[in-house]
Amino acid sequence: KKYLIDWLGVPEKNIFLLYGVPIPVSLSNPKKWVEKNKTPLKICFAAKKYMKRGCDKGFDVFIEIAKHFFSTDFNIQFHCFGDFKINDLSENELKFTNIYFHGLLPPIEYHEQISKMDIIISPNRCYTNGGDIDGFPTASVIEAGLNQVLMMCSDPLNNNQGYFNDGEEIIIISDNINDIIRKIEYLYFNENKIQEIASKGREKIRTLFSYENTIQKRVEIIRKFI
């Protein structure tokens, strides 16, 4: 808003803030849950690689979390979606992590694979790569949430502003590794909370990013000026 006013001279009365972007909410379906004592808890990370170690997206944090649980009795699998590869890990990390790299996937295949996950972690940071910032949650997280994956997402710019209820529809995190680990451990022993938060998160996304709240509102604003 400041940029539009100060640099482009746009009158403030002509500036509108609409949360979210139009996304195909119909692509997702409610998932079928299975008992975690029969299958591992699947935790994933999804992002494009823009800088070394993916520090802007928190890939380095994801590695440390995977490394922590590698030497425990927790039955957890770690998955990575995006253009990160196994050679992004150091020798020590290769030895003490077990991350499945799925690569960059086309949208339909991404939805298909992400729906098999339980939790997505997005400890993204701001101002790390020449001033870059991310939306809240990121597009990859929103698409995962649509497929009823529990969203654990950071909000470094405090963009939530009441859109999602923390602890009910999403779990807001920082890039503090120990804090994230504690939250994962709690969810591991309270599987019903994963299902509950993921289900409510999906419904909130379907509301916030619905046709009425994204496309229709934009059309109504555009009509005022034409």
Backbone hydrogen bonds, N-H to C=O, Kabsch-Sander energy under -0.5 kcal/mol:
donor,donor_aa,acceptor,acceptor_aa,energy
5,I,1,K,-2.2
6,D,2,K,-3.1
7,W,3,Y,-2.2
8,L,3,Y,-1.2
9,G,5,I,-0.7
10,V,4,L,-2.6
14,N,11,P,-2.0
15,I,12,E,-1.8
16,F,14,N,-0.5
18,L,16,F,-0.6
19,Y,17,L,-0.5
23,I,209,F,-0.6
25,V,23,I,-1.8
27,L,24,P,-2.0
28,S,25,V,-1.0
33,W,31,K,-0.6
38,K,35,E,-1.6
39,T,35,E,-0.9
41,L,75,N,-2.6
43,I,41,L,-0.7
43,I,77,Q,-2.8
44,C,119,I,-2.9
45,F,79,H,-1.7
47,A,81,F,-2.0
50,Y,48,K,-0.7
54,G,51,M,-2.3
55,C,52,K,-1.2
57,K,54,G,-0.7
58,G,54,G,-1.2
59,F,54,G,-2.2
60,D,53,R,-0.5
62,F,58,G,-2.0
63,I,59,F,-2.1
64,E,60,D,-1.7
65,I,61,V,-2.0
66,A,62,F,-2.3
67,K,63,I,-2.5
68,H,64,E,-2.0
69,F,65,I,-2.0
70,F,66,A,-1.1
71,S,67,K,-0.7
71,S,68,H,-0.7
72,T,69,F,-1.5
76,I,74,F,-1.6
77,Q,41,L,-3.0
78,F,98,N,-0.8
79,H,43,I,-2.4
80,C,100,Y,-3.0
81,F,45,F,-3.0
82,G,103,G,-1.6
88,D,85,K,-2.2
89,L,86,I,-1.6
94,L,90,S,-2.4
95,K,91,E,-1.6
96,F,92,N,-1.5
100,Y,78,F,-2.8
101,F,99,I,-0.6
102,H,80,C,-3.0
102,H,100,Y,-0.6
103,G,80,C,-0.6
110,Y,106,P,-2.6
111,H,107,P,-2.5
112,E,108,I,-1.9
113,Q,109,E,-2.5
114,I,110,Y,-3.3
115,S,111,H,-1.4
116,K,113,Q,-1.5
117,M,114,I,-1.8
118,D,42,K,-2.5
119,I,42,K,-2.1
120,I,150,L,-2.8
121,I,44,C,-2.9
122,S,152,M,-2.9
124,N,122,S,-1.1
125,R,56,D,-2.9
127,Y,132,D,-2.6
128,T,132,D,-0.5
142,I,138,T,-2.4
143,E,139,A,-2.4
144,A,140,S,-1.8
145,G,141,V,-3.2
146,L,142,I,-2.2
147,N,143,E,-0.9
147,N,144,A,-0.8
148,Q,145,G,-1.8
149,V,144,A,-1.4
150,L,118,D,-2.6
152,M,120,I,-2.6
152,M,150,L,-0.6
153,C,151,M,-0.6
153,C,171,I,-1.6
154,S,122,S,-2.6
155,D,173,I,-0.7
158,N,155,D,-1.9
163,Y,160,N,-2.2
166,D,164,F,-0.7
167,G,170,I,-3.7
168,E,165,N,-1.9
169,E,165,N,-2.8
170,I,165,N,-1.1
171,I,151,M,-2.7
172,I,170,I,-0.5
173,I,153,C,-1.5
177,I,175,D,-0.7
180,I,176,N,-2.0
181,I,177,I,-2.5
182,R,178,N,-2.2
183,K,179,D,-1.7
184,I,180,I,-2.3
185,E,181,I,-2.6
186,Y,182,R,-2.0
187,L,183,K,-2.1
188,Y,184,I,-2.6
189,F,185,E,-1.6
190,N,187,L,-0.8
193,K,190,N,-1.8
194,I,190,N,-0.9
194,I,191,E,-0.5
195,Q,191,E,-1.7
196,E,192,N,-2.5
197,I,193,K,-2.8
198,A,194,I,-2.4
199,S,195,Q,-2.4
200,K,196,E,-2.1
201,G,197,I,-2.6
202,R,198,A,-2.1
203,E,199,S,-1.9
204,K,200,K,-2.1
205,I,201,G,-2.3
206,R,202,R,-2.3
207,T,203,E,-1.3
208,L,204,K,-3.2
209,F,205,I,-2.9
210,S,207,T,-1.3
214,T,210,S,-1.3
216,Q,211,Y,-2.7
217,K,212,E,-0.5
218,R,214,T,-1.7
219,V,215,I,-2.6
220,E,216,Q,-2.3
221,I,217,K,-1.8
222,I,218,R,-2.6
223,R,219,V,-2.4
224,K,220,E,-0.8
224,K,221,I,-0.7
225,F,221,I,-0.5
225,F,222,I,-1.4
226,I,223,R,-0.8
